[in-house]
Amino acid sequence: MPVMPKPPSSDPRKFGIDQSRYQSLTDYVVFKAADDPADVPDIEFGAVCAGISWGFQDQFFPHHWKGLKDIGIKRMPYLILYPGQPVEAQIDNMLRVVGNDPGEGPAIIDIELDHGQTKSKITQAVEQSIIITKRKTGRQPLVYSRPLWVRDFMLKDVSWYKDVIWWMAVYRDDGIESSESQLTGLMTLANSGIPLQNVWLVQTSEHGNGPYFGAKSSGLDYDRFRGTSEQWSSLWGISQPPPPPPPGPGIPVPVQVTVPAGKASVTVVEV
């Protein structure tokens, strides 16, 4: 599989990465400098694997979590969910790993393993993970998956799909970042009941250039945010300033007038 040398800045979507033990140690000095060239987009967000199910903790989470924070990258932790295992114990595992530094964005539930469970069981486990995470963190998590995986392993047209922000993986065979048209095509083909407008983020490649970004691994996942500026702010809990009020009754408007005063004129301001 060819390795994409670097992401193009011509893509208007915000750029980010996600990391786990597969990237091993990352040189965050190199990482920070990676987007300095004009033809490389700014790195604006990162997701880091906290753990898998209820017992596994990613040993490189502390390294990546601190590294991204030190260079000012917005962060989200993610948990790989096992649909057949107790859900609350799995969420507790993620939160235990994250500790007192939850990051700047919401947590992410990664669901792409079926483990022989039924569509009903998998759909129920994901819903439970959302409810429990929101109850324990105060924020509703994102759900990461793939369009055709949801079609094949989850129930169709479930009501809560429309209330969730989705992060979808859409890859090309050649490793080049996927486009908006590919996402739209796969979402249409999947026809799972997830509104396209609820897909705020896309993992566009799993064969990005790890060494270019200071990673020990040859590959690196590239991600893009495809939402609006208002959605971007809400993702990170950033309040939008209210617009200034329009002039109305009771608001004095200065008026400059000139009146004669003997041989000279005097300018006064009336309100």
C-alpha positions as CSV (number, residue, x, y, z in Angstrom):
1,M,0.0,0.0,0.0
2,P,1.5,3.4,-1.0
3,V,1.9,5.9,1.8
4,M,0.4,9.4,1.3
5,P,3.3,11.8,1.9
6,K,1.2,14.6,3.4
7,P,-2.4,15.8,3.5
8,P,-3.3,18.6,1.0
9,S,-4.1,22.0,2.2
10,S,-6.4,22.5,-0.8
11,D,-9.0,20.4,1.1
12,P,-11.2,22.9,2.9
13,R,-12.1,20.5,5.7
14,K,-10.3,20.9,9.0
15,F,-7.5,18.4,9.4
16,G,-6.7,16.1,12.4
17,I,-5.2,12.7,13.3
18,D,-5.9,9.8,15.6
19,Q,-3.4,7.8,17.5
20,S,-3.0,4.6,19.5
21,R,-0.3,2.1,20.5
22,Y,0.2,1.4,16.8
23,Q,2.0,4.7,16.4
24,S,4.2,3.9,19.4
25,L,6.2,6.9,20.5
26,T,5.8,10.2,18.6
27,D,8.3,13.0,18.5
28,Y,5.9,16.0,19.1
29,V,8.6,18.5,18.2
30,V,8.5,17.0,14.7
31,F,4.7,16.7,14.9
32,K,4.3,20.4,15.7
33,A,6.5,21.5,12.8
34,A,4.7,19.2,10.3
35,D,2.1,21.7,9.3
36,D,4.5,24.6,8.9
37,P,4.8,24.3,5.1
38,A,2.1,26.2,3.3
39,D,1.0,23.2,1.4
40,V,0.1,21.2,4.6
41,P,-3.0,22.1,6.5
42,D,-2.9,23.1,10.2
43,I,-3.4,20.1,12.6
44,E,-6.4,21.2,14.5
45,F,-7.6,18.1,16.5
46,G,-6.6,14.7,17.6
47,A,-8.2,11.5,18.9
48,V,-6.3,9.1,21.1
49,C,-7.2,5.5,22.0
50,A,-7.7,5.2,25.8
51,G,-8.6,1.5,25.9
52,I,-10.4,-1.5,24.6
53,S,-13.4,-3.0,26.4
54,W,-13.3,-3.1,30.2
55,G,-9.8,-4.4,30.9
56,F,-7.3,-3.1,28.3
57,Q,-5.6,0.2,28.6
58,D,-3.6,1.6,25.7
59,Q,-0.1,1.9,27.1
60,F,0.8,4.9,24.9
61,F,-2.3,6.9,25.8
62,P,-0.4,9.1,28.4
63,H,2.3,9.8,25.9
64,H,0.0,10.9,23.1
65,W,-2.4,12.7,25.4
66,K,0.3,14.9,27.0
67,G,2.1,15.3,23.7
68,L,-0.9,16.8,21.9
69,K,-1.8,19.0,24.9
70,D,1.7,20.4,25.1
71,I,1.5,21.7,21.5
72,G,-2.0,23.0,21.8
73,I,-4.0,20.4,19.8
74,K,-7.6,19.8,20.8
75,R,-8.1,16.2,22.0
76,M,-10.8,13.6,22.3
77,P,-10.3,10.1,23.9
78,Y,-11.9,7.0,22.4
79,L,-12.9,3.6,23.5
80,I,-13.1,0.5,21.3
81,L,-16.4,-1.1,22.4
82,Y,-17.0,-4.8,22.7
83,P,-20.8,-5.2,22.2
84,G,-21.0,-8.4,24.1
85,Q,-19.3,-7.2,27.3
86,P,-20.8,-5.2,30.2
87,V,-21.1,-1.6,28.8
88,E,-20.7,0.4,32.0
89,A,-17.5,-1.4,32.9
90,Q,-16.1,-0.5,29.5
91,I,-17.0,3.2,29.9
92,D,-15.4,3.2,33.4
93,N,-12.3,1.7,31.9
94,M,-12.0,4.7,29.4
95,L,-12.7,7.2,32.2
96,R,-10.2,5.6,34.5
97,V,-7.5,5.9,31.8
98,V,-8.4,9.5,31.0
99,G,-8.4,10.5,34.7
100,N,-8.5,14.2,35.6
101,D,-7.7,15.4,32.2
102,P,-10.7,14.7,30.0
103,G,-9.5,16.7,27.0
104,E,-11.1,19.5,25.2
105,G,-13.8,17.6,23.3
106,P,-16.3,14.8,23.9
107,A,-15.4,11.1,24.2
108,I,-15.8,8.8,21.2
109,I,-17.3,5.3,21.2
110,D,-15.6,3.2,18.5
111,I,-17.9,0.5,17.3
112,E,-16.5,-1.7,14.4
113,L,-16.3,-5.2,16.0
114,D,-19.4,-7.4,16.0
115,H,-18.0,-10.5,17.9
116,G,-20.9,-12.5,16.6
117,Q,-23.5,-10.4,18.4
118,T,-26.9,-9.8,16.8
119,K,-27.8,-6.4,15.2
120,S,-30.2,-5.8,18.1
121,K,-27.5,-6.5,20.8
122,I,-24.9,-4.3,19.1
123,T,-27.4,-1.4,18.6
124,Q,-28.4,-1.7,22.2
125,A,-24.8,-1.7,23.4
126,V,-24.0,1.4,21.5
127,E,-27.1,3.2,22.8
128,Q,-26.2,2.2,26.4
129,S,-22.6,3.5,25.9
130,I,-23.9,6.9,24.8
131,I,-26.3,7.2,27.7
132,I,-23.7,6.1,30.3
133,T,-20.9,8.3,28.9
134,K,-23.2,11.3,28.9
135,R,-24.3,10.6,32.5
136,K,-20.8,10.2,33.7
137,T,-19.1,13.0,31.8
138,G,-21.9,15.5,31.2
139,R,-21.3,15.4,27.4
140,Q,-22.8,13.2,24.8
141,P,-20.1,11.1,23.0
142,L,-19.5,10.8,19.3
143,V,-19.9,7.4,17.6
144,Y,-17.2,6.2,15.3
145,S,-17.9,3.5,12.7
146,R,-18.1,2.8,9.0
147,P,-21.2,3.3,6.8
148,L,-21.4,-0.2,5.5
149,W,-20.5,-1.7,8.9
150,V,-23.5,0.0,10.4
151,R,-25.7,-1.3,7.6
152,D,-24.5,-4.9,8.1
153,F,-24.3,-5.1,11.9
154,M,-26.7,-2.6,13.4
155,L,-30.5,-2.1,13.1
156,K,-31.8,0.3,10.5
157,D,-33.6,3.6,11.0
158,V,-33.2,3.7,14.8
159,S,-34.5,7.0,16.2
160,W,-31.4,7.9,18.3
161,Y,-29.2,7.8,15.2
162,K,-30.5,11.3,14.4
163,D,-29.5,12.6,17.8
164,V,-25.9,11.5,17.6
165,I,-22.8,13.0,16.0
166,W,-21.1,10.4,13.9
167,W,-17.5,10.0,12.8
168,M,-17.3,7.7,9.7
169,A,-14.3,5.9,8.3
170,V,-14.1,6.2,4.5
171,Y,-10.9,4.9,2.8
172,R,-9.6,4.7,-0.7
173,D,-7.6,1.6,-1.8
174,D,-4.6,3.7,-2.7
175,G,-4.3,5.5,0.7
176,I,-5.1,8.9,-0.7
177,E,-7.6,10.9,1.4
178,S,-11.2,10.1,0.6
179,S,-13.4,12.9,-0.8
180,E,-16.9,14.2,0.1
181,S,-18.4,12.4,-2.8
182,Q,-17.1,9.1,-1.6
183,L,-18.6,9.7,1.8
184,T,-21.9,10.7,0.2
185,G,-21.9,7.6,-2.0
186,L,-21.2,5.2,0.9
187,M,-23.8,6.8,3.1
188,T,-26.4,6.5,0.3
189,L,-25.5,2.9,-0.3
190,A,-25.6,2.0,3.4
191,N,-29.1,3.6,3.8
192,S,-28.9,3.0,7.5
193,G,-31.0,5.9,8.7
194,I,-28.1,8.1,9.7
195,P,-28.5,11.6,8.3
196,L,-25.5,12.8,6.3
197,Q,-25.6,16.1,8.2
198,N,-25.0,14.2,11.4
199,V,-21.6,13.0,10.1
200,W,-19.4,15.8,11.3
201,L,-16.1,13.9,11.0
202,V,-14.5,11.5,8.6
203,Q,-11.4,9.3,8.8
204,T,-10.1,9.9,5.3
205,S,-7.0,7.6,5.3
206,E,-5.4,4.9,7.3
207,H,-2.1,5.1,5.4
208,G,-1.0,8.7,6.1
209,N,2.7,9.3,6.5
210,G,3.6,8.5,10.1
211,P,7.3,9.5,10.0
212,Y,6.4,12.9,8.5
213,F,4.4,13.6,11.7
214,G,7.1,12.2,14.0
215,A,5.5,8.8,14.6
216,K,7.4,5.6,14.8
217,S,4.9,3.8,12.7
218,S,4.9,4.0,8.9
219,G,1.2,4.7,8.8
220,L,-1.1,7.3,10.5
221,D,-4.8,7.9,10.3
222,Y,-5.9,11.2,8.7
223,D,-9.2,12.8,9.7
224,R,-11.3,15.7,8.6
225,F,-14.0,17.8,10.2
226,R,-16.7,18.5,7.6
227,G,-19.2,20.5,9.8
228,T,-20.0,24.2,10.0
229,S,-18.1,26.8,12.1
230,E,-20.9,26.8,14.6
231,Q,-20.7,23.0,14.9
232,W,-16.9,23.2,15.3
233,S,-17.4,25.6,18.2
234,S,-20.1,23.4,19.8
235,L,-17.9,20.4,19.5
236,W,-15.3,22.0,21.8
237,G,-17.8,23.7,24.1
238,I,-16.9,27.2,22.7
239,S,-19.8,29.7,23.1
240,Q,-20.5,31.9,20.2
241,P,-20.8,35.6,21.1
242,P,-24.3,37.0,20.7
243,P,-24.9,39.5,17.9
244,P,-25.1,43.2,18.9
245,P,-28.6,44.4,19.5
246,P,-30.1,46.6,16.7
247,P,-30.9,50.2,17.4
248,G,-34.4,50.6,18.8
249,P,-36.6,52.9,20.9
250,G,-35.0,54.2,24.0
251,I,-31.5,54.0,22.6
252,P,-30.1,57.6,22.1
253,V,-28.6,58.3,18.7
254,P,-26.1,61.2,18.6
255,V,-27.0,63.9,16.1
256,Q,-24.5,66.7,15.2
257,V,-26.1,70.1,14.5
258,T,-24.6,73.6,14.0
259,V,-26.3,76.7,15.4
260,P,-25.3,80.3,15.1
261,A,-23.7,82.1,18.0
262,G,-23.1,85.7,17.2
263,K,-20.4,86.0,14.5
264,A,-19.3,82.4,14.8
265,S,-21.1,79.1,14.7
266,V,-21.1,76.5,17.4
267,T,-21.3,72.7,16.9
268,V,-23.2,70.8,19.5
269,V,-24.3,67.2,19.8
270,E,-27.8,66.4,20.7
271,V,-29.1,63.0,21.9
